[in-house]
């Protein structure tokens, strides 16, 4: 999905998450937009997004939002892993095995 210019994925939210079964959507403050919340509610999901400074704070599930930090750190660690970035496996099972090893270590 291409967009003209450099626009954020918040504009394409419905296309990005359609087809997934969602319980909660945990995101950072940049995704706090009314139209994005409506997309989540239409799909039966509960948004766990801290409010922007100019909005009234919704009920934020802080325990769930704190888990976002550990997931973000995991992806950051994997992106900086040279062994993972330079893998050229032909089979998905081989690559996924290495991703699991990198996530553990």
C-alpha positions in Angstrom: 0.0 0.0 0.0 1.7 3.2 -1.1 0.8 6.7 -0.1 1.8 9.9 -1.8 4.4 11.8 0.3 5.4 10.6 3.7 2.2 10.2 5.6 1.8 8.1 8.8 0.0 4.8 8.9 -2.6 6.2 11.2 -4.4 7.4 8.1 -4.5 3.8 6.8 -5.5 2.2 10.1 -8.5 0.3 8.8 -6.5 -1.3 6.0 -3.7 -2.3 8.3 -5.7 -4.1 10.9 -8.6 -5.5 8.9 -8.8 -9.3 8.9 -7.1 -9.6 12.4 -9.0 -10.7 15.4 -8.3 -8.1 18.0 -8.9 -7.9 21.7 -6.9 -4.8 22.6 -4.8 -2.5 20.4 -1.9 -1.1 22.3 -0.3 2.0 20.6 1.5 5.1 21.5 0.2 8.7 21.8 0.5 9.3 18.0 -2.4 7.0 17.4 -4.8 8.9 19.6 -7.3 10.1 17.1 -11.1 9.9 17.2 -11.4 8.2 13.8 -8.8 5.6 14.8 -10.6 4.8 18.0 -13.8 4.3 16.0 -12.1 1.8 13.7 -11.0 -0.2 16.8 -14.5 -0.2 18.3 -16.0 -1.2 14.9 -13.7 -4.2 14.8 -14.6 -5.1 18.4 -11.2 -4.1 19.9 -10.5 -1.9 22.9 -7.8 0.8 22.3 -5.1 1.1 24.9 -3.6 4.4 23.9 -2.5 7.3 26.2 -4.3 10.5 25.4 -2.7 13.4 23.6 -2.2 16.5 25.8 -5.1 18.4 24.3 -7.7 15.6 24.8 -9.7 14.4 27.7 -8.1 11.2 29.1 -10.0 8.0 28.4 -9.9 5.0 30.7 -6.3 3.8 30.1 -5.4 0.3 31.1 -1.9 1.1 32.4 -0.9 -2.5 33.1 -1.5 -3.4 29.4 0.2 -0.3 28.2 3.4 -1.0 30.2 3.7 -4.3 28.3 4.1 -2.2 25.1 7.5 -1.1 26.3 8.9 -4.6 26.5 7.5 -5.5 23.0 9.1 -2.3 21.6 12.4 -3.1 23.2 12.3 -6.6 21.8 11.8 -5.3 18.2 14.5 -2.7 18.7 16.9 -5.4 19.9 16.1 -7.6 16.9 16.5 -4.7 14.4 19.9 -4.0 15.7 21.0 -7.7 15.7 23.5 -8.0 12.9 23.1 -11.8 12.9 19.4 -11.5 12.3 19.6 -8.6 9.7 22.0 -10.5 7.5 20.1 -13.8 7.4 19.4 -15.1 3.9 17.4 -18.2 4.8 15.3 -19.7 2.0 12.8 -21.4 4.3 10.5 -19.6 6.6 10.9 -22.2 9.3 14.7 -21.6 9.4 14.3 -17.9 9.6 11.6 -18.1 12.3 13.7 -20.4 14.3 16.5 -17.9 14.3 14.1 -15.1 15.2 12.9 -17.1 18.2 16.5 -17.7 19.3 17.3 -14.0 19.0 14.2 -13.1 21.0 15.2 -15.4 23.8 18.8 -14.2 24.0 
